[in-house]
Amino acid sequence: MLFTEDSRFEGIEKFDNKCWLSSPTMHGDEKHWVDDAILTNWVSTIGENINEVEKEMASIIGVKYAVALSCGTAALHLAAKLAGEKLYGQPKADSGYLSGKKVFCSDMTFDASVNPVAYENGEAVFIDSERDTWNMDPDSLEKAFEIYPDVKLIVLAHLYGTPCKMESIRRIADEHGALIIEDAAESLGAKYLLNGEWVETGNLGNYNCISFNGNKIITGSSGGMFLTNSKEDADKVRKWSTQSRENAPWYQHEELGHNYRMSNIVAGVVRGQMPYLNEHIAQKKAIYERYKKGFADLPVSMNPYDAVNSEPNFWLSCLIIDKDAMAQQTRTGLTYTYKTENGKSTPSEILDALAAFNAEGRPIWKPMHMQPIYKSHPFVSANGEDVGADIFERGLCLPSDNKMTPEQQDKVIEIVHRCFR
């Protein structure tokens, strides 16, 4: 369909410059620290930028130690290894640290959250989402422990910057003697009210991970971080991330290692970004609130959060179409089709319309249990409803770039309105 020629969209002009989902926002400080790394010739995986980023980020999150890594996935992988070693000891040379073990994982998330379980030869068991936050459902987690009582590890992700129901999940984990890997890649700067105290995401699990990917709330172009209150864990991650070199005059290796350390140049970008974290969060929140107000007359709602017990970072603004306002939509494999119906729409139609006018949206994360690579893995839902699949079917991520002007956002809101005509 040529939306630019559709009478429903008459009078709307394409964006001259692309309206992004979430692009990097540079301020100039980044160049100073990158230039400093180059001028001082510290361009490898050691340097003052790395030292300062680790120290400052640990302070922001409220943990004792931070280890700067090449990406959030590296942090999650080493967290999985640490958890496996803690729970099951060191494996044989040809086995993973989670070999033969089941791990409870968030279902509706990016696959980087759960792939490290496979890297270490474990088996992910996917836990359905709940509607209040779109995150891991505590009731489904309880049911999973009834089915698989021997599981000792949980991997959860705070979706789109919204914290999980951590009080319930931590209680369940403690009751079953399970450890938690916290994927806070999307939620840096978000907070959760735990036992009467506000705690930053990235400090809510036993092993905690954040990301500085190019589209995150602050960025290094790449990069990630492992966060902990354990010096022993921090030292082990630092060792593993530098090819597991032993303290010997020569290259001695007694454990399998990885080339996962952050470069001092990437750390320079992160260092320049860090002072603007709260500013970026405020901009993202304003975008969320404008969407919420702009869509008040449509049969849609925004991605939800617990306003009493959490403060999201509003990384991405999303909407979900009411069930009775969904037009016909079919998704099969790599393709999709939909019908245009008066007063109704679909995520596919809205995303196509946005793209036609040079704006970037995105489907909701397709649940892991629906992914071909994981189709044989167990999936647990408390009531058999499959909440994640329903959110994926009816939801989408809106342009949420913090450089988007109110006028640009008004145009996005208008395009969405026209889809329901």
Stockholm file with secondary structure:
# STOCKHOLM 1.0

chainA/1-421         MLFTEDSRFEGIEKFDNKCWLSSPTMHGDEKHWVDDAILTNWVSTIGENINEVEKEMASIIGVKYAVALSCGTAALHLAAKLAGEKLYGQPKADSGYLSGKKVFCSDMTFDASVNPVAYENGEAVFIDSERDTWNMDPDSLEKAFEIYPDVKLIVLAHLYGTPCKMESIRRIADEHGALIIEDAAESLGAKYLLNGEWVETGNLGNYNCISFNGNKIITGSSGGMFLTNSKEDADKVRKWSTQSRENAPWYQHEELGHNYRMSNIVAGVVRGQMPYLNEHIAQKKAIYERYKKGFADLPVSMNPYDAVNSEPNFWLSCLIIDKDAMAQQTRTGLTYTYKTENGKSTPSEILDALAAFNAEGRPIWKPMHMQPIYKSHPFVSANGEDVGADIFERGLCLPSDNKMTPEQQDKVIEIVHRCFR
#=GR chainA/1-421 SS CCGGGCGGGTTCCCCSSCBCSSCCCCCSHHHHHHHHHHHTTCCSSCSHHHHHHHHHHHHHHTCSEEEEESBHHHHHHHHHHHHHHHHHCCCCTTSCTTTTCEEEEESSSCGGGTHHHHHTTCEEEEECBCTTTSSBCHHHHHHHHHHCTTCCEEEEECGGGCCCCHHHHHHHHHHTTCEEEEECTTCTTCEEEETTEEEETTSSSSEEEEECBTTSSSCCBSBEEEEESCHHHHHHHHHHHBTTBCSSSSCCBSSCCCBCBCCHHHHHHHHHHGGGHHHHHHHHHHHHHHHHHHTTTSSEEECCCCTTTEECCCCSCEEEECGGGBCCEEEETTEEEECCCTTCBCHHHHHHHHHHTTBCCEECCCCGGGSGGGTTSCEECSSSCCHHHHHHHHEEECCCCTTCCHHHHHHHHHHHHHHTC
#=GC SS_cons         CCGGGCGGGTTCCCCSSCBCSSCCCCCSHHHHHHHHHHHTTCCSSCSHHHHHHHHHHHHHHTCSEEEEESBHHHHHHHHHHHHHHHHHCCCCTTSCTTTTCEEEEESSSCGGGTHHHHHTTCEEEEECBCTTTSSBCHHHHHHHHHHCTTCCEEEEECGGGCCCCHHHHHHHHHHTTCEEEEECTTCTTCEEEETTEEEETTSSSSEEEEECBTTSSSCCBSBEEEEESCHHHHHHHHHHHBTTBCSSSSCCBSSCCCBCBCCHHHHHHHHHHGGGHHHHHHHHHHHHHHHHHHTTTSSEEECCCCTTTEECCCCSCEEEECGGGBCCEEEETTEEEECCCTTCBCHHHHHHHHHHTTBCCEECCCCGGGSGGGTTSCEECSSSCCHHHHHHHHEEECCCCTTCCHHHHHHHHHHHHHHTC
//
